[in-house]
Amino acid sequence: MNRFTRSIFLFALLSILGLVILILPEILGSAQAFGSISVIAIALLLLLVGLEFVLGALRIYIFTPEFKFSCAWRANLAGLFLSYATPFQAGGAAGQIFVLRRAGVPIERGLAISFMHLFGSLFALLPLAAYLFLSVYIVDNPVISTAFQTAATALLASLLLMIFFLFMPERIGRLISAFARKIAPFLPGHWIQRTVSLIAEKGLSLADAIVMMRGSNAVFWNILISLFLLLNKLAMGLIILYGMGYGENFIAGLVGISALLFLQYVSPTPGGSLLSEAFVLLILPLISKNISPFAFALLWRSAIAYIPAIFSGLLVARDIAKGLEQADSQS
């Protein structure tokens, strides 16, 4: 079993384990909760899941307009699939770059696109993090408050580093090249070593690609689409919440869904599995005592993780696995 397969297995195992934790105390109440879900809510939820795929592909296409939209579509699916199979969603960039490179996009340009996407996502998350810190509905819970403080600190540090990179790409490119060149021989796995070595070779080219993108309108559209992707996920959570009969304070519900989404983004487990389900147990009772955590978790995770992972996996996983196996066999 290679590392790629183990990551997928870990994502599935932790997700199932997280759901089992929720099932045990809530199994009887969950059966009734599922029966009360609005059909309209399910239809709207599926529509937003489809919109998620389109927005993700569009965010790639704005940086590669000379290629067909289908190329951006496949790259987005590959990125989605690997983001759910790797910690911190770090594999998403590798999957996206893999597909783009096969279509003829230079690797340094693919890296620059991934950088811009990460910058846009962090930029969109920043006001959400600030909003959560000001919320009176969740901040009193010590466990969640500590999680927010740790995650927001990491978010702010990452964003500041990326802003520094955005405006001083040549200097950071040289630092990345030097660092990657030193650590490459000590990393496990031939594919990882070659990838890091290639980054060392392309560090300055990456800086040039970022300079070219920095002055384009695509940067603005990237941030805007990243914001729409975030709002789309928030809308999914609110639709599930109200579809299950939530009738309490709207702001409290918005804060709860925002907290789940924020922690999903920064979770260190593959695809946020296990931790995302566990945070439902902590957060949902703070905003509603009448909604089953298991029923909500199953619908929430299905919308933002399970359905995208299965759909994208069916379409692109075989190609990615073959590419990784070929890379290992050629070493």
Buried (B, 14 or more C-beta within 10 A) or exposed (E): EEEBEEBBEBBBEBBBEBBEBBBEEBEEBBEEBBEEBBEEBBEBBEEBBEBBBEBBBBBBBBBBEEBEBEBBBBBBBBBBBBBBBBBBBEBBBBBBBBBBBBBEBBBBBBBBBBBBBBBBBBBBBBEBBEBBEEBEBBBEBEEBBEBBEEBBEEBBEBBEEBEEBBEEBEEBBEEBBEBBBEEBEEBEBEBBBBBBBBBBBBBBBBBBBBBEBBEEEBBEBBBBBBBBBBEBBBBBBBBBBBBBBBEEEEEBBBBBBBBBBBBBBBBEBBBBBBBBBBBBBBBBEBBBEEBBBBBBBBBBBBBBBBBBBBBBBEBBBEBBBEBBEEBBEEE
